[in-house]
Every structure is written in structure tokens, then in C-alpha cells.
Amino acid sequence: MLTDATHDPNLRSWVDSANAPGCPTPIQNLPYARFRRAGSDEAWRIGVAIGEQILDLALAARQAPWGADVDRMLAPLAQGDLAGFMALGRAAWKAMRAALSEALAEGSVQGPFLELCLLPQAEAEFTLPAAVGDYTDFYAGIHHARAAGSLFRPDQPLLPNYQWLPIGYHGRASTVVVEGGTIVRPSGQMRRDGAGPPHFGPTRRLDYELELGLWIGASNLLGQPVTIDAAEERLFGITLLNDWSARDIQAWEYQPLGPFLAKSFATSVSPWVVTFEALAPYRRPFARPAGDPAPLPYLDGAFNRAHGALDIRLEAWLQTARMRAARIGPVRLSQSNALDAYWTAAQLVTHHTSNGCRLAIGDLFGTGTLSGPEAGQGGCLLELTRGGRVPIALPAGEQRAFLEDGDTVMLRAWCEGPGAARIGLGAVGGTIVAAG
């Protein structure tokens, strides 16, 4: 059984806002973030979202009775060290979730103590949940791969290796940032109209990519691959991720070694990490389309076939500077679902380590752009505008082929279905500003 008492959709919290219909952070979710009171110089600590509040685990460790086993698990969280908590392993992750669920449930013994340990989310500021050791971005969305490939290789949109191995590249951990704030338009080399000598300047084809981020919660030894059956033990949680991309810089530089400066200027993630335990009701069977090759044996396993896919709904929204000035709200650009991914999270871990590569606690994977097969399901502007040839019409007479200065992109994700509570993954926003 993947689910337990913490997933009961009828479970209610003494935090009233967590019980509101459609709340993205009910007691069944309990995502982690690293936060402090906005505008303060307080120490960063780990908190858990419950309704519109954050349970401050530094205060909770001091104020409420827990018991020796829970005190041990709370210790790194109270110190703001999510990686230290991850290092305790999946048994501790599950036990901590159970303890928090019991403490936040209606009628709990800890409730009267924990009421003093809450901070409204609106009064908090956030930083990265954990220090990112290494960042790898994959290409797990086959519909994005086909759509992007058809723009550059109409005769062969999907390269021969795509259906056999999860393609990825090593990104830049130092430019992973928490959601919100500004994204400076990058500059680089590019060619006008694909001909003539290159020139250097600000990108004219700035794009977003709608992705999920996977936080690695357990390491492996150098030279020791992780089997597909053991890969789940390395996956701590999921975050929403925007892998900003400069398409014109990318087109000129990516051959023969792949993405470089077109990707390394910024990657935005949500401050909230939703654990794989919270997503248990939304695990789905994983199967390849009829006629596609089966994964090689090292990428295939019974659990992965039964539960490898994730039913996560995804959306991208845009608001321009002119729309903000006219008080026009954001417009939805697309919606898709992670079920359409061609590779599972466990397969990404297994393939990454198949050559003996060592993963470390706090490493981050991007899934790659998660698009659907239908119109309006593209996870980036490159797809939605067919490479900029068909701009999107916006309110107030504007159009967009690619992002312009002043544009704000907002990505959102959640799980929802019968017999289970809604699980929100938060949001990732960013506003484009002119090149420096």
C-alpha cells in the first residue's frame, strides 16, 4: 500500500484555513520550505505549509512534546538543514510526516502548543530549500522533444536515441534561484536568420520551460549504480521548476556539446518541496505507447511499471507590463500533465548513476519541458508559437512570440482527483528585466 492514514481525504486540521475547499496545502500535503519572517535578519529555518500558515519547526521543536524519536528527526529541520533531515532516510521521512500529521490534526495533544508556532505565509520570505550540489536537466517530455525537433529537423524530429535513454545535460547549480524576483535578460552570441557571422547582444528569443524539479535525498557511492528498484529511495520530493532559455543563443551554441550559456543564466524553483509520500495517491501506472520500444532491462521494474507515472497538472500564465498597468490579470498560456512524460523519476535516477556517477544529497534534477500532445499543451513559447512564427494574441492588443522586458511568467502545478485531497506544488514566478 502506498497510502496510509496521512492521506485520508477526510482528515481535518485544527488550522482552519487548511480545511477550506480547494486549499493547496491541506493536512494531507505538508510540504517543506526554508523561510524566515520577511524583512528580518532571523536565522533561516525549515517550516511546513498548513493552510495559509507555516508551522515553524524550530519553534515547534522547543514548544511541543514530541518524544525522543521525533526530537531526533526534528533537530536538523529546526536548524534549517533540510539536507540533514534527508540524510536520515525514507523511514525517517515517513515517520516525520506521520508525526506532523498527527500533531496538526483536529484534537491533537500538540495543538495547543503549536498554535504559537505558526506564521502566515504572506509574512514570510523564502530561500532555496537546500543548497544545490549539482543540477542536471533532462529531456523527459517526448511531446516537447517532437515539437522542438520538428522546427529544426522536420525530416527527423525525434533523434534515434530518444526512446532508448533519458537525455540530459549538466546545468549550473549556482544560478538556481527561488521563485519570484527578476530575471535579467541574458546576452550571448547568435546568428541573425541563421546565416552570416554571429554577433553578440541581448537575446531576442527569451523563453520559459515548464518543468518539475526532483530533489535527491540519498546518495550513492562512486562507482555503484542505483538499480531501478532502489531509485525510489533516493527521491525525496518534487518542486515546480522553470528552466529559462535563450533560444537564439541556444541555436548557435548547442552543437556539438549541447546547452551552455543559453540555459545557465537562471533556473527558478518553487520554495516548497512536496514529498513523494504526499504524492502517493497520484502515482499511476507507467507504460509506453503501443509500438514503442520497451525500456532496456536496467530501466524497467515492476514497481516502476505499476506506480512510476505522476498525475500532476501543470499550467503556465503570462502578464505583460502593459497588462499590469491596465489592471488586466494574467492569461493562461498552456496546460499539460506530467503523465505525458516519457521517462519516470526513477528512470532518471537509474540512468544518471548507471555509469557509476555519484549523486549527492541536495542534487536537483529538472525533468525537461512537460508538454502534452494537443494544441495549447506546449510547455514553452517555442512550441506554442511554432518557433515565433505564430505569435500569441494577448489582451490590450499585444502579441508575444517570445518574452519581452516587463513580462511576468507564472507556473503552477497541483494534483487533484476523486478520493484524494488536492495537493498543490506552489508557484514559480519571475519578471524579465533588460540586459545589464
N, C-alpha and C positions, 0 to 999 in steps of 0.2 A: 504494500500500500504506500503510495506517495504522499497521501494526505493524512492528516491527523486532526486532533481536536482544535488546533490553532487555525484550521481552515474552515471551521463550521460557519456557514453564512449567517447563522442566527446568533452568533456570538456578538455581544454588545459591550461597549466600554463605558466607564464612568466619565470619560471625556466626551461630553455631549456632541461636539462637532464631528467626532469620528463615526457617529451613528446616522448622520444625515444621508439621505438617498443620493447615490452617485458620488459620495466622498471618495477621492482617490487614495486616501490614506486611512482606511478603517483599521480596526484592530487586527484584521487578517493580513495586513501588508507589513507594517513595521520596518520600513527601510531606514538605513543608516546614513548619516551625513556628518561632516566635520564643520562646526559652527562656533560662533560667539555672538554676544549681543552687538548689534550694529553700531558702529561708531566708537566702540570701546577698544581698549588695549588688553582685554581679558585673554587668558590662555585659550587656545583652541581646544575643544573637547568634542567627543562623539555624542550625537543625540539620535533619537528615534522619532520619526514623524508619527503622530497620532492625531487624526483630525487636523485642525488648524494649528495645533500646538507641536512643540518639540519637547520630548522628555530628555532633560539634561542628565546624562548618565554619570557625570562627575558628582552632581548633587545627589542623584538617586543612590549612588553607592554609599554616600555618607548618611543619608536621611532615613532610608528604609531598611527594615530587616530582610535579609535575603538567605542567609545560610552560607556555610563555608565554600561549597562548590560554586555557587553563583558569584560570591565575592571574588573568587579567583578569576572567573571569566570576565567580570566587570572591571577588574583592575586596569587592563590596557585600554579599555574603552573610556574609563574615567580620566585617563591620562592623554586622551586624544589620539591614541595609537590604534587605528583600525587594522593596520598590518600585523601588529602584535596580537590582536584578537584573532585574525585569520590564521595565524600560526598555530593556534590551538587545535585546529582541525574540524572536520564536519560534525563530529559528535558534539563538540562544544557549540558550534553554530546552531545546531538543532536544539540543544538544551537551553541556550540563552534565549532563543525565540520562544520556547515553551514558558520560560520563567517570566519574560516580558509580557507575554500574552496573559498569563495568569494574573500578573500584577496590575495590568491595565483593564482587566475585565470587571464588569459590574460586581460589586460586593467583595472585592479583593481585600486581603489583610493589609497590603501595602498602600492601597488607595489613599487613605488619609495622610500618609507621609509624602506620597508622590505629588499631591496637589501643589506642593510648594516647589516642585522641581520642573515646572512647565514654563516655557517661553513661547509666545505666539510666533509662528513662522515669519510673520510680517515684520517682526522686530529683530530678526537675526540676519547676520551676514555669513557667507559660506566660503570655504576654500576647498581645494581638492580633497576628496575623502581619504586618500592615501598618496604618499609620494609615488609617482610613476617611475618604475625602474626602467622598463623598456616598453615600447609601443610598436605593435605590429598591426598593420591594416590589411584586411583580407578583401576578397572579391567574391563573396558568397552569394550574391544576388544574380541569378542567371538571367533574369529579365533585363536588369541593368546592363549586364555584360553583352547581351544580344543587341539591345538598343544602342549602346555606345559603339559597339563594334560595327554595326550597320552604317554608322555615319562615316567611319574611317576605312572600313574594309567591306564594302557592300557584297563582294563575292564570297567572303568568309567571315561573317560577323563573330562567330564563336571559334576561338582558336582550338586546335586539336587536343590540347592538354586539359581544357577547362573541365570536362566531365570526368576526369580521372584524378585530379588533385586540387586541393584548395590553394588557389594562388594568393600570394601575399607579398608585401614589401615591408622593410624595416623603416618605421616612421621616426619622428623626432619627439622624444619624451619631454624635452624641455619646453616645448611650445603647446603642451596640453594645458588648457585653461578651464576653469569652472564657468558655468553658463552665465550669460549676461555680459555687460560691458561692451567695449568696442573692438572691432576687428579692423586693423589698418590694412588698407588695400596694398597688396604686395607688388613689388616691381621685379622685373626679370627680363631675360632675352625672349624674343618671339619673332615670328616672321609674319609680315602682312600678306594676307591672302595665300599663304603657303608657298610664296615664291620670293626670289631675290635674297639679299643678305639680311641677317637678323638685325634688330635694333633693340635697345634697352629702354624700358619705361614701365609705368604702372600697367598692370593687367587691365584689359578691356573686356575680359570674359570671366568675371569672378562668379563662382557658383558655390552652392551648398551641397552636402551629401547627407541624406537621411539614413542614419546607421544606428546600430546598437553597439555598446561597449561592454566587453566581458572582463571582469576583474578576476585575476588569477589569485587564488587564496592558499595554494600549497605548491611548493617547489618540487623539483626532481633533481636527482644527481646528474652531473655532467656525464654524458655517455650512456645514460639509462633512459630509453624511450618510455613514454607513458602509453599503455595499451588503451584501446577504446573503452574497455570495461572499467578502467581506473581513471579515465579522464574526468568523469563527473566529480570525483573527489577533489579536483583542482579548481573547480569553478565555484567561486564564492557568490558573485552577484552580477547583476546587469544594470547598466546605466544607459541613458539616451546619449547619442554622440553625433556631432556634426563635423565631418571632415572637410573643411573649407578647401576649395580647389580653384586654381587659376588655369583655366582650360587652354588659353593660348600659350602660356609658358609651358604647360604640360605637353602640348602637342609637339613643341620644338625639342624639348629636353629628354623625353621619356625613352627614346631609343638610343642605345641598346640596353640600358640598365634599369629602366623603369622610373617611377615618380621620384622627384627630388625637391627642388625649390618650389614647385607648383603646389606642394602639399605641406611642406614643413613650416610654413609661417604661422599656422594656428589650427588647433583641433579643440573644439568645445565639448565639454561633457556636463551632464546634469550633476548637481551636488549630491543627489540621492542615489544610493546603491540599493536596489531591490534584490533581496537574496533569492537564490534558486529555490529555497524552501517555500518562500511566499508564492512562487510561480507554479508550484506543484499542480494546482487544479487546471492549469492551462498548458500542461505538457500534452503533446499529441503524437500519434504515430508518424514516423518518417518513412517515406517511400519515394522512389524515383518514378518519374513518368514512364508509362509503358514504352518500351523500345529503347530507353536509355541504358547505358551500361551500368551494371551493379558496381558499387564501390569495391575496390580491392579488399581482400580479407582483413588487412590491418585497419581498415576504416569501416569495418562492419561489425556489429554486435547486436545481440538480442535486445538489450535494454535500449540501445540507440534506435533500433527499428521500432520498438514499442512506444518510446517516450521522447525521442530526440528532438522533435519539432516543437516550436513555441508559438502559441496563438497570441501574438501581440499586435495590436492595431497601432498604426503609425500615421501621423499627419504632418504636413509642412504648411506654414502660414507666412504671409508677407504683408508688411505695412511700409509704405514709402514715406518719405519726409512730407510730401505734399498731402498724403492721406492723413498723417498726424495733424498737420496744420488745419486741415478741414474737418477734423474730428471724425474721420472715417475709420472704422475699426479694421483690423487685419482681415485679409481674404485668404481662404484656404486654397492652396495650390494643388495639393495632391493628398491621397490617402492610399495606404497599402497595408500589408500584413507580413509579419516575419515568417508566417507559414510558407511563403513562397521562396524562402532561402533554399539554395541548392545543397548547402553543406550545414551540418549542425554544429553547435558549440563544441560538443565533444570531439567531433571530427577535426575541428580546427586545432584543438589542443594536441590530439594524437599526431596529426601530420606535422605540426610545428616541432614536436620533440622526436619525430621518427628517425632523425639523423643523430640523435643524442644531444640535441640542443637543450640547455638548462633553462627552465623557466624559474622566475623568482616571485616571491610573494609581492603583490602590488604591480605586477606587469599588467598591461592593458592591451586587449585586442579590440580592433574595430572589425565589424562584420563585413564592411563594404556596403555600398548603397543597396537598400532593400526596396525594390520596385515590384510592382505587380504586372501582370500580362496585358491589362486593359488600358485604354486611354484614360488619362487622369490619375494613373497609378505610378508614374515616374517619380523616383526619389531625388531628382535634381533637375535644374533648369536645362541642362544639356539634353536630357530626354524630353522634357515637357515642351521645349521649343524647337526640337529637332535640330540641335546644333546652332540655335539662334536664328534659324530661317523662318520660324513661325512664332513671333512674339506673343506673349500672353497679354490680353486686354485687361486693364485694371480700372477701378473707379477714377473719376475726375479726368478721364481722357488719356490716362497714361498707358504705356506698354512696357513690358520687360522681356528682353531676350536673355540678359544676364544682369547681375546685381549692380546697382548704382550707389554712389555715396549717399548716405542717409537712409538707405533701406534697412529694415529690421526683419530678420528671419527668425521664426519661432517654430521649433519642432516639438511635437507632443506625442506621447505614447501611453497606452493603457491596455489592460486585459479586462474583458467583460464577457459573461456568458451565463446561461441558466445554471442554477445550483451552486454558484460560487460568488464570492464578493468581488467587487470591482477593485482592481489593483492598478494604481497609477504609477508611472515611471517618471513623473515630473515633466519638466520642460527644459529646452535648451534654446536660449535666445542670444542674439548678437546683432549689433548695428555697425554697418560699414562706414568707415571714415576715410578721408582722402589719404593717399600715399604721403609719407613723410618726406 
